[in-house]
Amino acid sequence: MLDWSMAVFNETQTQVEFRVTPNIHGPISEDDVKQLLTQAEFAMLKPLTHNIHNCVAEVNALSTHDNGKHELFFIIGERADGSVTIEISEDKMSASMTLESAWGEKDPSLPMILNTLKSHKVKMGLSKPKIQSLIQQLAILPPGESCSSQIAIGKLAVNGINATLTRQVPLARERLLQPQEREDGSVDMRNLGAMIMVKPGDVLMIKTPATTGTPGYNVHGEPIMQIEGKDLQMKPGNGTELLSSDTNQLVATVSGQPVETPKGMQVDDVLQIKDVDVKYGHVDFEGSVLITGDVHEGMKVKSTGDITVMGFVDSASLEAQGDVIVSKGVIGRQIKEHELSTHITARGQICAQFVQYSNLTAKSDILVTKQLLHSHSVSDNVITVSDPNARRGDLVGGRATAKKGIKAVAFGATAGTKTELYCAMDQTELKAEAKASDDQAKQLVVAGLDIESRLRKLPPKTEWQTDAGMIEQVKMMLDEKKEIANRRAKAEAECKQLQQEVDGYYSKYFVQAEKHIFANVEIHIGPAQNRTQREHGPCHVKNLHNEISFDYGSH
């Protein structure tokens, strides 16, 4: 053990000197030297570990040599102020502070803390109570001990909510799904209730306006721009108007049948026909068409509103700007290998109980409550083959193509009938949108750098601060800089949102079987494809890493 007297204060009482003669005291260890600093007068001082390590190495190297007979001096401890350390998260949304207790000198003070925060540009989201709590903890900490806490949190932007249009009246297609209940509680599938009619003044649709959201900020005070909600324009159709006292309400101005349009509603005159056959002729009507009987072979029905058929459609053509609703069945035949005798096109939905050998094309959903057989169906939304309770609904044969998913109780048949399913085929287009948004953001980065460069090249303010024209020019440049920054933040936020949609695309759009997928069902989801070789039970079929995956756990 080394003699206590070998460690003494220097003249200024700020450092501890270790005086040692290698030939006499060596060899020594680092613990021997550190033990000297445990004396009461040095207990508040900071051991200089690096110096102690070098000291021991030098003393031990000289302890057996002639030149080790001279006394050496080493600084092994010193007084030191406490310290403030700031750590900022990678996303700049939080900042933590560590306070280290002083070694015989001054602990960090509030002014010192504030200056350190300022030097790290931490100025938003600061918590005064958390900073005060750290200062209180510091007051009782031994020398060199530290305490830490998160002392600043940024505020995430709150994105706006998209505008919505909420229909206030039922449509003709909903009668198909709501057959009338008899007094005994049973359901009469033939009685679909009274025809849906409205009168002047009835509220048809209400618009909930988009919200702008609120911007956020990081701990540096840099703004985080929100994505504003997208507006929807509610357009009055024929027989409707926006309420003068509240333009977010769309009301009827005439009596008739309400029909949903892509951006609002219209009220149609209704042409009521018993049967569309050779005797009656083709139908081309400005309004909605109600056929209480059947549409016979070879006949054509065209409407600017809905087409509602209470009976059957047999090898005919129906085209509607609204929905096509067939209460009973749609029947067709195969004329050639890829040619079918029935064609139904709707800008809205297509709804029927039963469909066979028919071409169905809808901008919105296709809903078949019992069977969709050997048909070619195309929907820009979802194809559903199921009754309301998911007990029955067979999609067998033909090809079904839907942008946003296909649902059925059963796909294919026990006989192994070839059935083709295509869905979620538009991810590439979504990726292109995301790339275009990213490219726009990058262009705005370049524009921002350009305006910054132009501002830096301005002459000193003293040369132009009295020049009104120059002042106006500088103001315009600063406004341009702000506008570019806002547009860039918006483009980056939109790009992020689109990228999230791309990343979650296949988890959102898929094929869903409530009970069965039989053999020989060809499934295409994006670039992934698979032909079933056996029967599968209830499952969701998804594109997972560009391969078809059967998820049975989701049921």
C-alpha positions as CSV (number, residue, x, y, z in Angstrom):
1,M,0.0,0.0,0.0
2,L,1.3,3.5,-0.9
3,D,1.8,6.1,1.7
4,W,-1.1,8.6,2.0
5,S,1.4,11.5,1.8
6,M,2.3,10.7,-1.7
7,A,-0.9,12.4,-2.9
8,V,-1.1,16.2,-2.3
9,F,-3.1,19.2,-3.6
10,N,-1.4,21.4,-6.1
11,E,-0.9,25.1,-5.2
12,T,-4.4,26.1,-6.5
13,Q,-6.1,23.3,-4.6
14,T,-7.8,22.2,-7.9
15,Q,-5.7,19.1,-8.7
16,V,-4.2,16.1,-6.9
17,E,-0.5,15.4,-7.6
18,F,1.0,12.0,-7.1
19,R,4.7,12.0,-6.3
20,V,6.5,8.7,-6.8
21,T,10.0,7.4,-7.1
22,P,9.8,4.3,-9.4
23,N,12.9,2.5,-7.8
24,I,11.5,3.0,-4.3
25,H,7.7,2.6,-4.7
26,G,7.4,0.5,-7.8
27,P,5.9,-1.7,-9.1
28,I,2.4,-0.3,-8.4
29,S,-1.2,-1.0,-9.5
30,E,-4.0,1.3,-10.6
31,D,-5.9,0.3,-7.5
32,D,-3.0,1.4,-5.4
33,V,-3.1,4.9,-6.9
34,K,-6.9,5.1,-6.8
35,Q,-6.8,4.2,-3.1
36,L,-4.9,7.5,-2.4
37,L,-7.9,9.4,-3.7
38,T,-10.2,7.9,-1.1
39,Q,-8.8,10.2,1.5
40,A,-11.4,12.6,2.9
41,E,-9.8,15.7,1.4
42,F,-9.9,14.2,-2.1
43,A,-13.2,12.4,-1.9
44,M,-15.0,15.1,-3.9
45,L,-12.5,15.0,-6.7
46,K,-12.7,13.3,-10.1
47,P,-10.2,10.4,-10.7
48,L,-8.3,10.9,-13.9
49,T,-8.5,7.3,-15.1
50,H,-6.4,7.9,-18.2
51,N,-3.7,9.7,-16.3
52,I,-3.6,7.0,-13.7
53,H,-3.3,4.3,-16.3
54,N,-0.3,6.1,-18.0
55,C,1.3,6.8,-14.6
56,V,1.2,3.1,-13.5
57,A,2.7,2.0,-16.9
58,E,5.5,4.6,-16.7
59,V,6.4,3.9,-13.0
60,N,6.4,0.1,-13.5
61,A,8.6,0.4,-16.6
62,L,11.2,2.5,-14.7
63,S,11.0,0.6,-11.4
64,T,14.0,-1.7,-12.3
65,H,16.1,0.8,-14.2
66,D,18.8,3.3,-13.0
67,N,16.8,6.3,-14.3
68,G,13.9,5.3,-11.9
69,K,15.6,6.9,-9.0
70,H,14.2,10.3,-9.7
71,E,10.8,11.5,-8.2
72,L,8.0,11.8,-10.8
73,F,4.9,13.9,-10.6
74,F,1.5,12.9,-12.0
75,I,-2.0,14.6,-11.9
76,I,-4.4,11.8,-10.8
77,G,-7.4,13.8,-9.7
78,E,-9.1,17.2,-10.2
79,R,-12.0,19.3,-9.4
80,A,-14.6,19.4,-12.2
81,D,-17.9,21.1,-12.8
82,G,-21.0,19.1,-13.3
83,S,-22.2,18.6,-16.9
84,V,-25.3,18.8,-19.0
85,T,-25.8,16.3,-21.9
86,I,-28.6,16.5,-24.4
87,E,-29.6,13.6,-26.6
88,I,-32.1,14.2,-29.5
89,S,-34.0,11.3,-31.0
90,E,-33.3,10.4,-34.7
91,D,-36.8,11.7,-35.7
92,K,-36.2,14.9,-33.7
93,M,-39.5,14.3,-31.8
94,S,-38.0,14.0,-28.3
95,A,-35.0,15.1,-26.4
96,S,-33.5,13.7,-23.2
97,M,-31.2,15.4,-20.7
98,T,-28.6,13.9,-18.4
99,L,-27.2,16.0,-15.5
100,E,-23.9,14.8,-13.9
101,S,-23.1,15.9,-10.4
102,A,-19.9,18.1,-9.9
103,W,-16.6,16.8,-8.6
104,G,-16.0,19.4,-5.9
105,E,-17.0,22.3,-8.1
106,K,-20.3,23.7,-9.4
107,D,-23.4,21.6,-10.2
108,P,-25.2,22.5,-13.5
109,S,-27.4,25.6,-12.9
110,L,-30.6,26.5,-14.6
111,P,-28.9,29.1,-16.8
112,M,-26.3,26.5,-17.8
113,I,-29.1,24.1,-18.7
114,L,-31.0,26.7,-20.7
115,N,-27.8,27.6,-22.6
116,T,-27.1,24.0,-23.4
117,L,-30.7,23.5,-24.7
118,K,-30.2,26.6,-26.8
119,S,-26.9,25.4,-28.2
120,H,-28.7,22.1,-29.2
121,K,-31.6,24.1,-30.7
122,V,-34.1,22.5,-28.3
123,K,-36.9,25.0,-27.9
124,M,-40.3,23.3,-28.4
125,G,-42.2,20.8,-26.3
126,L,-40.0,21.5,-23.2
127,S,-41.3,20.3,-19.8
128,K,-40.5,22.7,-17.0
129,P,-41.6,20.3,-14.2
130,K,-39.3,17.5,-15.6
131,I,-36.3,19.9,-15.8
132,Q,-37.0,21.1,-12.2
133,S,-37.3,17.5,-11.1
134,L,-33.8,16.7,-12.5
135,I,-32.3,19.7,-10.7
136,Q,-33.8,18.5,-7.4
137,Q,-32.4,15.0,-8.0
138,L,-29.0,16.5,-8.8
139,A,-28.9,18.3,-5.4
140,I,-28.6,15.0,-3.5
141,L,-26.4,13.0,-6.0
142,P,-22.8,12.0,-5.0
143,P,-20.0,13.4,-7.1
144,G,-19.9,12.0,-10.7
145,E,-23.4,10.4,-10.4
146,S,-26.0,11.3,-13.0
147,C,-29.8,11.5,-13.5
148,S,-31.6,11.5,-16.8
149,S,-35.1,12.2,-18.1
150,Q,-37.0,13.0,-21.3
151,I,-37.5,16.8,-21.1
152,A,-38.9,17.7,-24.5
153,I,-41.5,16.0,-26.8
154,G,-42.5,17.3,-30.2
155,K,-46.1,17.3,-31.4
156,L,-47.2,15.1,-34.2
157,A,-49.3,16.7,-37.0
158,V,-53.0,15.8,-36.9
159,N,-54.1,15.0,-40.4
160,G,-57.4,16.4,-41.7
161,I,-60.4,14.2,-42.2
162,N,-61.7,13.7,-45.7
163,A,-65.1,15.1,-46.5
164,T,-67.9,12.6,-46.6
165,L,-71.2,12.4,-48.3
166,T,-73.9,10.6,-46.3
167,R,-77.0,9.4,-48.0
168,Q,-80.2,10.0,-46.0
169,V,-82.7,7.9,-48.1
170,P,-82.7,4.3,-49.1
171,L,-82.1,3.2,-52.7
172,A,-83.9,0.7,-54.9
173,R,-81.0,-1.8,-54.6
174,E,-81.5,-2.0,-50.8
175,R,-85.0,-3.4,-51.3
176,L,-83.3,-6.6,-52.7
177,L,-81.5,-7.0,-49.4
178,Q,-84.5,-6.3,-47.3
179,P,-87.4,-8.5,-48.2
180,Q,-90.5,-7.9,-46.2
181,E,-91.2,-9.8,-43.0
182,R,-94.6,-11.5,-42.6
183,E,-96.7,-11.3,-39.4
184,D,-95.4,-14.7,-38.3
185,G,-91.8,-13.5,-38.5
186,S,-90.9,-15.4,-41.8
187,V,-89.6,-13.5,-44.8
188,D,-91.4,-13.1,-48.1
189,M,-88.7,-13.1,-50.7
190,R,-91.2,-12.0,-53.4
191,N,-92.5,-9.0,-51.6
192,L,-89.7,-6.4,-51.7
193,G,-91.8,-3.6,-50.2
194,A,-93.1,-0.4,-51.6
195,M,-91.1,1.5,-54.2
196,I,-88.7,4.0,-52.7
197,M,-90.0,7.5,-53.5
198,V,-89.2,11.0,-52.2
199,K,-91.1,14.3,-52.3
200,P,-89.9,17.9,-52.6
201,G,-88.0,19.1,-49.5
202,D,-86.8,15.7,-48.5
203,V,-83.1,15.7,-47.4
204,L,-81.3,13.3,-49.7
205,M,-77.7,13.7,-48.7
206,I,-75.6,15.5,-46.1
207,K,-72.0,16.6,-46.6
208,T,-69.6,16.5,-43.7
209,P,-66.9,19.0,-44.8
210,A,-63.2,18.1,-44.8
211,T,-61.1,19.3,-41.9
212,T,-57.7,20.9,-42.4
213,G,-56.0,19.2,-39.4
214,T,-53.3,20.9,-37.4
215,P,-49.6,21.1,-38.0
216,G,-47.1,19.6,-35.5
217,Y,-43.5,20.4,-34.7
218,N,-40.3,18.7,-33.6
219,V,-38.2,19.7,-30.6
220,H,-36.2,22.1,-32.8
221,G,-39.5,24.0,-33.5
222,E,-39.4,22.9,-37.1
223,P,-43.0,22.5,-38.4
224,I,-44.4,19.1,-39.3
225,M,-47.1,19.7,-41.9
226,Q,-50.3,17.9,-41.7
227,I,-52.2,16.3,-44.7
228,E,-55.3,18.3,-45.2
229,G,-58.6,16.3,-45.6
230,K,-59.6,16.0,-49.2
231,D,-62.7,17.9,-50.1
232,L,-65.7,16.3,-52.0
233,Q,-67.9,18.4,-54.1
234,M,-71.6,17.6,-53.7
235,K,-73.2,18.2,-57.0
236,P,-77.0,18.5,-57.3
237,G,-78.5,16.3,-60.0
238,N,-81.8,16.5,-61.8
239,G,-84.6,17.2,-59.4
240,T,-82.4,18.3,-56.5
241,E,-80.7,21.4,-55.1
242,L,-78.4,22.5,-52.3
243,L,-80.4,24.0,-49.4
244,S,-79.9,27.8,-49.5
245,S,-79.6,28.0,-45.7
246,D,-77.1,25.1,-45.5
247,T,-75.2,24.1,-48.7
248,N,-74.1,20.9,-47.0
249,Q,-77.6,19.5,-47.4
250,L,-79.0,18.3,-50.7
251,V,-82.8,18.2,-51.0
252,A,-85.3,17.0,-53.5
253,T,-87.2,19.6,-55.6
254,V,-89.6,17.1,-57.3
255,S,-91.2,13.8,-56.4
256,G,-89.7,10.7,-57.8
257,Q,-87.1,7.9,-57.2
258,P,-83.8,8.9,-55.5
259,V,-80.7,7.8,-57.4
260,E,-77.2,8.0,-56.2
261,T,-74.6,9.7,-58.5
262,P,-70.8,9.7,-58.2
263,K,-71.0,13.1,-56.4
264,G,-74.5,13.5,-55.1
265,M,-78.1,12.4,-55.9
266,Q,-80.7,12.9,-58.5
267,V,-84.5,12.4,-58.4
268,D,-85.8,10.6,-61.5
269,D,-89.0,10.3,-63.1
270,V,-89.9,6.7,-63.1
271,L,-91.0,4.8,-66.2
272,Q,-92.9,1.7,-65.0
273,I,-93.2,-1.2,-67.5
274,K,-94.7,-4.6,-67.0
275,D,-92.4,-6.6,-69.4
276,V,-89.8,-5.5,-71.9
277,D,-90.3,-7.8,-74.9
278,V,-90.7,-7.6,-78.6
279,K,-94.2,-6.1,-78.3
280,Y,-92.9,-3.3,-76.1
281,G,-89.6,-2.7,-77.8
282,H,-86.2,-1.5,-76.6
283,V,-86.2,1.1,-73.7
284,D,-84.0,4.3,-73.7
285,F,-85.3,6.5,-70.9
286,E,-84.1,9.8,-69.2
287,G,-84.8,8.7,-65.7
288,S,-85.2,5.5,-63.8
289,V,-86.9,2.4,-65.1
290,L,-89.0,0.0,-63.0
291,I,-89.9,-3.3,-64.8
292,T,-92.4,-5.2,-62.7
293,G,-92.0,-8.3,-64.9
294,D,-89.1,-9.6,-67.0
295,V,-86.7,-8.4,-69.7
296,H,-86.9,-10.9,-72.5
297,E,-84.3,-12.3,-74.9
298,G,-82.7,-9.8,-77.3
299,M,-84.1,-6.7,-75.6
300,K,-82.2,-3.6,-74.6
301,V,-82.9,-1.3,-71.7
302,K,-80.9,2.0,-71.2
303,S,-81.5,4.5,-68.4
304,T,-79.8,7.6,-67.0
305,G,-80.9,6.5,-63.5
306,D,-81.5,3.1,-62.0
307,I,-82.9,0.0,-63.7
308,T,-85.0,-2.2,-61.4
309,V,-86.3,-5.5,-62.6
310,M,-88.7,-7.3,-60.4
311,G,-88.5,-10.5,-62.4
312,F,-85.8,-12.1,-64.6
313,V,-83.4,-10.8,-67.2
314,D,-83.0,-13.4,-70.0
315,S,-80.3,-12.9,-72.7
316,A,-80.8,-9.2,-72.8
317,S,-78.7,-6.0,-72.4
318,L,-79.1,-3.5,-69.6
319,E,-77.1,-0.2,-69.3
320,A,-77.7,2.2,-66.4
321,Q,-76.0,5.4,-65.2
322,G,-77.1,4.4,-61.7
323,D,-77.6,0.9,-60.3
324,V,-79.0,-2.2,-61.9
325,I,-81.1,-4.3,-59.5
326,V,-82.6,-7.6,-60.6
327,S,-84.9,-9.0,-57.9
328,K,-84.8,-12.6,-59.2
329,G,-82.3,-13.8,-61.7
330,V,-80.0,-12.9,-64.6
331,I,-80.0,-15.7,-67.2
332,G,-77.7,-16.0,-70.2
333,R,-76.2,-18.6,-72.5
334,Q,-72.8,-19.2,-73.9
335,I,-72.9,-18.3,-77.6
336,K,-69.2,-18.9,-78.3
337,E,-66.2,-19.8,-76.2
338,H,-65.8,-16.3,-74.8
339,E,-69.2,-14.8,-75.8
340,L,-72.2,-14.7,-73.5
341,S,-75.7,-13.6,-74.3
342,T,-76.5,-11.3,-71.4
343,H,-74.7,-7.9,-70.8
344,I,-75.3,-5.7,-67.8
345,T,-73.4,-2.4,-67.3
346,A,-73.8,0.1,-64.4
347,R,-72.0,3.2,-63.2
348,G,-73.3,2.3,-59.8
349,Q,-73.8,-1.2,-58.4
350,I,-75.2,-4.4,-59.9
351,C,-77.3,-6.5,-57.6
352,A,-79.1,-9.7,-58.2
353,Q,-80.1,-13.0,-56.5
354,F,-78.9,-15.3,-59.2
355,V,-76.6,-14.8,-62.3
356,Q,-75.5,-17.3,-65.0
357,Y,-73.6,-17.0,-68.3
358,S,-73.6,-13.2,-68.2
359,N,-71.2,-10.2,-68.6
360,L,-71.4,-7.9,-65.6
361,T,-69.5,-4.6,-65.5
362,A,-69.9,-2.1,-62.6
363,K,-68.0,1.0,-61.5
364,S,-69.1,0.2,-57.9
365,D,-69.9,-3.2,-56.2
366,I,-71.3,-6.3,-57.7
367,L,-73.5,-8.2,-55.2
368,V,-75.1,-11.5,-55.9
369,T,-77.0,-13.1,-53.0
370,K,-77.1,-16.7,-54.1
371,Q,-75.1,-17.9,-57.1
372,L,-72.8,-16.3,-59.7
373,L,-72.2,-19.0,-62.3
374,H,-70.0,-19.1,-65.4
375,S,-70.0,-15.4,-65.9
376,H,-67.5,-12.6,-66.6
377,S,-67.7,-10.0,-63.8
378,V,-65.7,-6.8,-63.5
379,S,-66.0,-4.4,-60.6
380,D,-64.0,-1.3,-59.8
381,N,-64.7,-2.0,-56.1
382,V,-65.7,-5.4,-54.5
383,I,-67.5,-8.5,-55.8
384,T,-69.6,-10.2,-53.1
385,V,-71.4,-13.5,-53.6
386,S,-73.3,-14.1,-50.4
387,D,-76.6,-13.7,-48.6
388,P,-76.7,-11.3,-45.6
389,N,-75.9,-14.1,-43.2
390,A,-73.1,-15.6,-45.2
391,R,-74.8,-19.0,-45.3
392,R,-75.1,-19.3,-49.1
393,G,-73.3,-17.7,-52.0
394,D,-71.5,-19.7,-54.7
395,L,-69.1,-18.2,-57.3
396,V,-68.6,-21.0,-59.8
397,G,-66.8,-20.9,-63.2
398,G,-66.1,-17.9,-65.4
399,R,-63.9,-15.0,-64.4
400,A,-64.4,-12.5,-61.6
401,T,-62.2,-9.3,-61.5
402,A,-62.4,-6.8,-58.7
403,K,-60.0,-4.0,-57.8
404,K,-60.7,-4.2,-54.1
405,G,-61.3,-7.8,-53.3
406,I,-63.7,-10.7,-53.9
407,K,-65.8,-12.3,-51.2
408,A,-68.0,-15.4,-51.4
409,V,-69.2,-18.2,-49.2
410,A,-67.8,-20.8,-51.7
411,F,-65.5,-20.6,-54.7
412,G,-65.6,-23.3,-57.4
413,A,-67.4,-26.6,-57.1
414,T,-66.8,-30.2,-55.9
415,A,-66.6,-31.2,-59.5
416,G,-63.4,-29.0,-59.9
417,T,-65.0,-26.4,-62.3
418,K,-62.4,-24.0,-63.5
419,T,-62.9,-20.6,-61.8
420,E,-60.7,-17.6,-62.3
421,L,-60.4,-14.8,-59.7
422,Y,-58.4,-11.6,-60.2
423,C,-58.1,-8.8,-57.6
424,A,-55.8,-6.1,-56.3
425,M,-54.1,-5.7,-59.7
426,D,-53.4,-2.0,-59.4
427,Q,-50.5,-1.7,-56.9
428,T,-48.2,-0.7,-59.7
429,E,-50.4,2.4,-60.5
430,L,-50.3,3.3,-56.8
431,K,-46.5,3.0,-56.7
432,A,-46.4,5.3,-59.7
433,E,-48.4,7.9,-57.8
434,A,-46.1,7.6,-54.8
435,K,-43.1,8.0,-57.0
436,A,-44.6,11.1,-58.7
437,S,-45.3,12.6,-55.3
438,D,-41.7,11.8,-54.2
439,D,-40.3,13.4,-57.4
440,Q,-42.3,16.5,-56.7
441,A,-41.0,16.7,-53.1
442,K,-37.4,16.3,-54.5
443,Q,-38.0,19.1,-57.0
444,L,-39.2,21.3,-54.2
445,V,-36.0,20.5,-52.2
446,V,-34.0,21.8,-55.1
447,A,-36.2,24.9,-55.4
448,G,-35.8,25.5,-51.7
449,L,-32.0,25.3,-52.0
450,D,-32.1,27.7,-54.9
451,I,-34.1,30.4,-53.0
452,E,-31.7,29.9,-50.0
453,S,-28.8,30.5,-52.3
454,R,-30.4,33.7,-53.7
455,L,-31.1,35.0,-50.2
456,R,-27.5,34.3,-49.1
457,K,-26.2,36.3,-52.1
458,L,-28.1,39.5,-51.1
459,P,-25.9,42.4,-50.1
460,P,-25.7,43.4,-46.4
461,K,-28.9,44.7,-45.0
462,T,-27.4,48.0,-44.3
463,E,-27.1,48.6,-48.1
464,W,-30.8,48.1,-48.9
465,Q,-32.8,48.6,-45.7
466,T,-34.0,52.0,-46.9
467,D,-34.7,50.9,-50.5
468,A,-38.5,50.2,-50.7
469,G,-38.1,48.3,-54.0
470,M,-35.4,46.1,-52.6
471,I,-37.4,45.5,-49.4
472,E,-40.4,44.4,-51.4
473,Q,-38.1,42.0,-53.4
474,V,-36.7,40.5,-50.3
475,K,-40.3,40.1,-48.9
476,M,-41.3,38.3,-52.1
477,M,-38.3,36.0,-51.8
478,L,-39.1,35.1,-48.2
479,D,-42.7,34.5,-49.1
480,E,-41.6,32.2,-51.9
481,K,-39.3,30.4,-49.5
482,K,-42.2,29.8,-47.1
483,E,-44.5,28.7,-49.9
484,I,-41.9,26.2,-51.2
485,A,-41.3,24.8,-47.7
486,N,-45.1,24.3,-47.2
487,R,-45.6,22.7,-50.5
488,R,-42.5,20.4,-49.9
489,A,-43.9,19.4,-46.5
490,K,-47.3,18.7,-48.0
491,A,-45.8,16.6,-50.9
492,E,-43.6,14.7,-48.4
493,A,-46.6,13.9,-46.2
494,E,-48.7,12.8,-49.3
495,C,-45.8,10.7,-50.5
496,K,-45.6,9.0,-47.0
497,Q,-49.3,8.4,-47.0
498,L,-49.2,6.9,-50.5
499,Q,-46.3,4.7,-49.6
500,Q,-48.2,3.4,-46.6
501,E,-51.1,2.5,-48.9
502,V,-48.6,0.7,-51.2
503,D,-47.1,-1.1,-48.3
504,G,-50.5,-2.1,-46.9
505,Y,-52.1,-2.8,-50.3
506,Y,-52.2,-6.6,-50.2
507,S,-53.3,-6.7,-46.5
508,K,-56.3,-4.6,-47.5
509,Y,-57.4,-6.2,-50.7
510,F,-57.8,-10.0,-50.9
511,V,-60.0,-13.0,-51.6
512,Q,-62.2,-14.1,-48.7
513,A,-64.0,-17.5,-48.5
514,E,-66.5,-17.9,-45.8
515,K,-66.7,-21.7,-46.2
516,H,-64.9,-23.3,-49.1
517,I,-62.4,-22.9,-51.9
518,F,-62.6,-26.0,-54.1
519,A,-60.0,-27.4,-56.4
520,N,-59.2,-25.8,-59.8
521,V,-59.8,-22.2,-58.6
522,E,-57.2,-20.0,-60.2
523,I,-56.4,-17.0,-57.9
524,H,-54.5,-13.9,-59.1
525,I,-53.7,-11.2,-56.5
526,G,-51.3,-8.7,-58.1
527,P,-48.5,-10.6,-59.7
528,A,-49.0,-13.7,-57.4
529,Q,-51.0,-16.6,-58.7
530,N,-52.0,-20.1,-57.7
531,R,-54.3,-22.8,-58.9
532,T,-55.9,-24.8,-56.0
533,Q,-55.2,-28.5,-56.0
534,R,-57.5,-29.4,-53.1
535,E,-60.3,-28.0,-51.0
536,H,-59.6,-25.2,-48.6
537,G,-61.8,-24.2,-45.6
538,P,-62.7,-20.7,-44.5
539,C,-59.8,-18.4,-45.2
540,H,-58.4,-15.1,-46.4
541,V,-56.2,-15.5,-49.5
542,K,-53.6,-12.8,-49.8
543,N,-50.5,-11.8,-51.7
544,L,-47.7,-12.4,-49.2
545,H,-44.2,-11.5,-50.6
546,N,-45.6,-12.0,-54.2
547,E,-46.8,-15.5,-53.4
548,I,-50.4,-16.7,-52.7
549,S,-50.9,-17.3,-49.0
550,F,-53.9,-19.0,-47.4
551,D,-54.6,-17.5,-43.9
552,Y,-57.0,-19.7,-42.0
553,G,-56.4,-18.0,-38.6
554,S,-58.3,-14.8,-39.7
555,H,-61.6,-16.9,-39.4
